[in-house]
Structures are given as structure tokens and as C-alpha cells.
Amino acid sequence: LSKEKMVGEYQLSTLEPHFYIKLKESIKEFDRNEFDQVESILLELFRMRRGKIVKLADSIKLNSDIYKQLTVEENIFYKTIYDNSKEFENQVRGSRNE
């Protein structure tokens, strides 16, 4: 979370591809107090990264630099946002024949 905050509003820190999967497995071992502490940090990280991904995906196509910074789940989310954004743009703009 601190790395994510340090890189700024329009940059992503690099997470390993299976970060969320490993985190979910680790959390299973926590007691209730540990879980509550980690859950709030995780939610803040998730919301921060989600916002950054939406901004990036709305403006640029996924490239290798961004791909390396995202988890498996985030890559799917990025592609979905990008595709939906382009589809919406095409609907609004239409073609010259319309």
C-alpha cells in the first residue's frame, strides 16, 4: 500500500501476477484481529489500484510495461475496461454514414 501511494496517482507499482491469490491463501491462517487489520489495508490497496487501472485503461491500450505491473485478475479487468471504453466511444461517435 505504501509503495502504491508513493508512485503517484497515474502510476502503478508492480505486483506479482498471483498476488491476490497468494494473499487470499495467507489470510485463511489469520485470527480475527489480524484479518481485520489486513482487510482494511487490502481494501484500500484494491480501491486505489482499481481507480488507477480504470484511468489508464480508458486512455491507453495495454502494453508490456503495464502488463508486467498487473496481477492476473487486474489484466482481465484492464482489458474489459479498455474494450468497453472503445465500444462506448464508437457508439457515441458512430460512423460517417450514419
C-alpha positions, -999 to +999 in steps of 0.1 A: +000+000+000+028+024+008+045+016-025+013+023-043+009+056-026+045+066-034+043+060-072+016+086-076-020+089-089-012+079-125+014+052-120+011+016-108+035-002-085+044-037-097+026-066-080+035-102-088+010-119-111-006-141-084-005-115-056-043-117-047-044-155-049-015-158-025-029-131-002-063-149+000-045-181+009-024-164+036-054-146+051-071-180+058-045-186+086-051-153+104-071-149+136-100-123+136-079-094+148-051-100+122-078-104+095-095-071+104-062-052+102-052-068+068-087-065+054-088-027+057-053-023+041-062-047+013-095-028+006-076+005+004-050-010-019-077-026-041-097+006-044-065+026-052-053+003-079-088-002-094-091+036-098-057+038-114-065+009-137-097+025-149-080+058-157-052+040-176-075+016-194-097+044-205-068+062-222-042+037-235-041+001-247-025-024-225+013-025-233+041-047-220+051-022-193+017-020-178+011-058-182+041-065-161+027-044-132-007-060-131-019-092-114-037-119-134-071-105-123-061-069-129-051-077-165-086-091-172-101-061-156-079-037-176-088-054-209-125-053-201-124-016-192-104-008-224-127-028-247-159-013-231-144+022-233-136+018-270-170+003-277-188+032-260-166+057-279-176+040-312-213+041-302-211+078-294-191+088-324-208+064-349-196+063-384-198+090-411-225+071-429-250+073-400 
